[in-house]
Amino acid sequence: MNFWKNHTTLRFTLILLFFVVGMVLTIAGWRMTGKLEGLGLMLVGIVLLLTALFVYNAAYKN
């Protein structure tokens, strides 16, 4: 996992991309109250937010 420690610009870009897209999908799904598609959008958004956390934490893993 030294790749993430050496390429901070790529890591920052991926984290920012996953975070923004995850937030947009989560909020868009939240606005679709009572629809199954809204739940699907929120779940995909949460997965993207967790992926952003995974990429962030990968740099600090031993």
FIVEX-881724 format. One record per residue (C-alpha): residue number from 1; residue in one letter; chain; x, y, z. Coordinates in Angstrom, 1 decimal, padded with zeros to 4 digits, m for minus. Layout:
N
[zapa NUM,"A","A",[X,Y,Z]]
...
This chain:
62
[zapa 1,"M","A",[000.0,000.0,000.0]]
[zapa 2,"N","A",[002.9,002.4,m000.5]]
[zapa 3,"F","A",[001.3,003.5,m003.7]]
[zapa 4,"W","A",[m001.2,005.7,m001.7]]
[zapa 5,"K","A",[001.5,007.2,000.5]]
[zapa 6,"N","A",[003.5,008.2,m002.5]]
[zapa 7,"H","A",[000.7,009.7,m004.7]]
[zapa 8,"T","A",[m001.0,012.2,m002.5]]
[zapa 9,"T","A",[m002.5,014.1,m005.4]]
[zapa 10,"L","A",[m004.2,011.0,m006.8]]
[zapa 11,"R","A",[m005.4,010.0,m003.4]]
[zapa 12,"F","A",[m006.9,013.5,m002.7]]
[zapa 13,"T","A",[m008.6,013.5,m006.1]]
[zapa 14,"L","A",[m010.1,010.1,m005.6]]
[zapa 15,"I","A",[m011.3,011.0,m002.1]]
[zapa 16,"L","A",[m012.8,014.2,m003.3]]
[zapa 17,"L","A",[m014.5,012.5,m006.2]]
[zapa 18,"F","A",[m016.0,009.7,m004.1]]
[zapa 19,"F","A",[m017.1,012.1,m001.4]]
[zapa 20,"V","A",[m018.9,014.6,m003.8]]
[zapa 21,"V","A",[m020.6,011.9,m005.9]]
[zapa 22,"G","A",[m021.6,010.0,m002.7]]
[zapa 23,"M","A",[m023.1,013.1,m001.1]]
[zapa 24,"V","A",[m025.0,014.0,m004.3]]
[zapa 25,"L","A",[m026.4,010.5,m004.7]]
[zapa 26,"T","A",[m027.3,010.3,m001.0]]
[zapa 27,"I","A",[m029.1,013.6,m001.0]]
[zapa 28,"A","A",[m030.8,012.9,m004.3]]
[zapa 29,"G","A",[m032.1,009.6,m003.0]]
[zapa 30,"W","A",[m033.2,011.2,000.2]]
[zapa 31,"R","A",[m035.4,013.6,m001.7]]
[zapa 32,"M","A",[m037.2,010.7,m003.4]]
[zapa 33,"T","A",[m039.1,009.8,m000.3]]
[zapa 34,"G","A",[m041.2,006.7,m000.6]]
[zapa 35,"K","A",[m039.7,005.4,m003.8]]
[zapa 36,"L","A",[m037.5,002.3,m004.1]]
[zapa 37,"E","A",[m035.1,004.1,m006.5]]
[zapa 38,"G","A",[m034.4,006.7,m003.8]]
[zapa 39,"L","A",[m033.3,003.9,m001.5]]
[zapa 40,"G","A",[m031.1,002.5,m004.1]]
[zapa 41,"L","A",[m029.5,005.9,m004.8]]
[zapa 42,"M","A",[m028.9,006.4,m001.1]]
[zapa 43,"L","A",[m027.2,003.0,m000.7]]
[zapa 44,"V","A",[m024.9,003.6,m003.7]]
[zapa 45,"G","A",[m024.1,007.0,m002.1]]
[zapa 46,"I","A",[m023.2,005.5,001.2]]
[zapa 47,"V","A",[m021.0,002.9,m000.5]]
[zapa 48,"L","A",[m019.1,005.7,m002.3]]
[zapa 49,"L","A",[m018.7,007.6,001.0]]
[zapa 50,"L","A",[m017.3,004.5,002.7]]
[zapa 51,"T","A",[m015.0,004.0,m000.3]]
[zapa 52,"A","A",[m013.7,007.5,000.3]]
[zapa 53,"L","A",[m013.0,006.6,003.9]]
[zapa 54,"F","A",[m011.2,003.4,002.8]]
[zapa 55,"V","A",[m009.0,005.4,000.4]]
[zapa 56,"Y","A",[m008.2,007.9,003.1]]
[zapa 57,"N","A",[m007.3,005.3,005.7]]
[zapa 58,"A","A",[m005.2,003.2,003.2]]
[zapa 59,"A","A",[m002.4,005.8,003.6]]
[zapa 60,"Y","A",[m002.1,005.2,007.3]]
[zapa 61,"K","A",[m002.3,001.4,007.3]]
[zapa 62,"N","A",[000.9,m000.4,008.2]]
